[in-house]
Amino acid sequence: MFEPTLAGSLPKPSWLAETNKLWPQWKNSGKELASDKADATLLWLKLQEDAGLATVGDGEQSRQHFVHGFLEFVEGIDFEHKVKMGIRDNRYDAMVPQVTSELRLKGRVHQVEARLARAHTKRKLKMTMPGPMTIVDTVADRFYGDKVKMAMAFAGLLNQEARALEADGVDVIQFDEPAFNVFMDDVKAWGIDALHRAIDGLKCTTAVHICYGYGIKANVDWKKSLGDEWRQYEEIFPALAASRIDQVSLECANSHVPPHLMALLEGKDVLVGVIDVASDVVETPEEVADTIGRALQFVPKHRLFPCTNCGMAPMDRDIAQRKLEALGKGAEIARTRYGA
Ligand code: ZN
């Protein structure tokens, strides 16, 4: 009960990449970089296990960014000529690559880190990939001329990699869809269809992560504009409850999301964010247990998985480690407090 897990990314050690950045530059290249990525993956596996996480991940140590880490392995994308585009409904500008021809995977995307992690942990293993809607909101289309068509093309590639990850022994495959909180009508019109395409044929556990973003300035400013109560989840959770996705990862700690909206996810596992990734203040285990207690009013015990609100990539490494420890200890307290 209350098996802790994480949303996905973890900070990169200073010998691997620039620290405290969302788009860090690698410190090395070639063979050295490959072995540095492997070392960082193993380091975080150990720290997640020591913190008591039941489902662990690779901490996304092998990718520079959660969307472009996937796109780099896709043929038909021009990374040489990036263009400026407003993303997440113009919340911020990003330099994005362009889709210029039919999309195809160049090969395996996350095989190396997934097999490495599988060989070195007996815990459940989760791998994350960007969701189709979030991908199409992070590239410029010069080929398909239709957002949905392009999303379905990406969903097909995600499915190809997801099936291979399942064969590598991955237990949970999660798609990150921060765009679901921005384009709520599109979620109902085609976003969930695209996710279904991405999970087609999978027998492992499937998850979708929907958050209000990393704790970067553009997101913090955006959140200020959303008012006292954030009700985006209210529009999309009923559709997700009716979907074939097994788990929904959402933010809860220090969030303006009304907790009762979690009740709309009836029948799904809920990965409740009990760790705030937009604050460097480390939660106490008691605070974590309190947040679990609040969520228990709306999520059944056997469906509740304590988690981080979002990825921790841009955070200080030491703070992230202490937050993971608070997550594990808080889940333990909650088992004693609410377990009976
Ligand atoms: Zn997130």
Residues whose N, C-alpha, C, O or C-beta is under 5 A from the ligand:
A	BS01	ZN	C211 G213 N309 C310 G311
